[in-house]
């Protein structure tokens, strides 16, 4: 299985992050993830086809907002709080506070 791309801290780009957060579905995914430390894709409680959800997860992952961990056939999602705080202090707290 190929590894998923996750940008490192130096590669995090504010415009990519804000672009990813500009979509209401992705913003809802971030809100749902903020209530849990880590969850599976199916536990995000978004009523969309699997292919559409996969696209949104990919955009969030490639922008650097979330980390996806694969264990067997499951994919576990979590917000990259530490890395985002290091690169853009206060950003995620402000975003989550205002959704």
HELIX and SHEET records of a PDB file:
HELIX    1   1 UNK A    9  UNK A   11  5                                   3    
HELIX    2   2 UNK A   14  UNK A   21  1                                   8    
HELIX    3   3 UNK A   24  UNK A   34  1                                  11    
HELIX    4   4 UNK A   41  UNK A   44  5                                   4    
HELIX    5   5 UNK A   50  UNK A   63  1                                  14    
HELIX    6   6 UNK A   81  UNK A   87  1                                   7    
HELIX    7   7 UNK A   91  UNK A   97  1                                   7    
SHEET    1   A 3 UNK A  39  UNK A  40  0                                        
SHEET    2   A 3 UNK A  74  UNK A  79 -1                                        
SHEET    3   A 3 UNK A  66  UNK A  71 -1                                        
END                                                                             
